[in-house]
Amino acid sequence: MDIEQLLHKYRSLVEPYATARATRTYIEEYKKSLLALLMKKAAQTGHTSAAAQEREALASEQYMEQLVALQGAVEEEEKLRYHIKQTEMEIEVWRSLQANERFERKSYAA
């Protein structure tokens, strides 16, 4: 287990994770704007109550596509988060092994 490789792996995951998280956040926030726009469109087509506008908006193809995009963004973010967590755990194992080696050397006065 090489700490330099682990640290390189960790650093290489940071940027893609940040991008994935930003993408997911954007899609979540845009979903709210899209809902408002679709409700406005529903109002223009004669749906006067907010409940009817929301129903039409949530049932629209555009909104469904946004949900699929959100699903993909969350999946990508979670994959990267898992890889980061795995790397963090590997680094912790390395640290424990190093501590054990130091303890062993000290015990044998090596």
N, C-alpha and C positions, 0 to 999 in steps of 0.2 A: 504494500500500500504506500504510494508516493504522495506526500502531502502537496507537493507542487502541482501534480496532476489534479488532485482533488480541488485545490484552490482555483486552478485554471477552469475546471469544469464549472465550479460555482460562479466564477466571474462571467463565464460565457452564457450562463442562464439568466443573469440579471436583466440584461437589456430585452431579450425576447419576452421575459415575464412582464416587465414594465409595459411593453407595447401591448401585450395581450390584456393586461389589466386595464389599460387606458381604453382599448377598443371595447372591452366589455362595459366599462362605465359609460362610454359614449353611447353605445347601443341602448343601454338601460335608460339613459336620459332622453335620447331621441325617441324612444318608445312613448314617453309621456307627451312629447310634442306631437308626434304622429297621431296619438289618440285624440288630442285636442283638434288637430287639423281635420281628422276624419269625422269627429263629432260636428265640427263646423259645416263640413260638406253634407252630413246627414241633415243638419238643420235646414240647409238650403234646398234639400229635396223633400221637405215637408214634415220631417220628424221634429215635432215641437218640444216634446219633453226630453229632459236630460237623460232619462233612463232609455228612451227609444234611440236617442243619438248615440249613447254609449254602446247599446246593443248592436247597432249597425256598424259602428266603428270597430268593435271587437270582432265582429264576424267578417270584416273585410279581408280581401286577399292581401292587401298591403300590410295589414297588421299581422296576419299570419306569417308573412315573409319576414317581418321584423322579429317575430318570436323564433323562427328558425335561425336567423342570424345571431340572436342572443344565445341560443343553445350552442351553436358552434363556437362563439366567443368564450362562453363559460367552460366548455370542454377544453379548449386550447389553454386557457388560463390554469385550469386545474391540473392538466398534464404537466405544465411547466412548474407549478407549485409543488407537485409531487416530486419532480426531479430535483428541485432545490432542497426540499426536505430530506430526500434520500442522500444527497450530497452532504448536507449538514450532519446527518447521522453517521455517515462514513468518516467525516472529520472528527466527530466525537469519539468514534471507535479508535481512530488513529491517536487522538490525545490520550485516551485511556491506556493504550498499549505503550505509549511513550512514558506515561507516569509509572506503569508497572515496571518497565525497564529501568527507570531511574531508581525505583524502590529496590529492585533486585540488585542493581549495582551497589547501592548504598549498603544493603544487607550483607553483601559479600565483600565489602570494602574494595571494590574493583575500580 
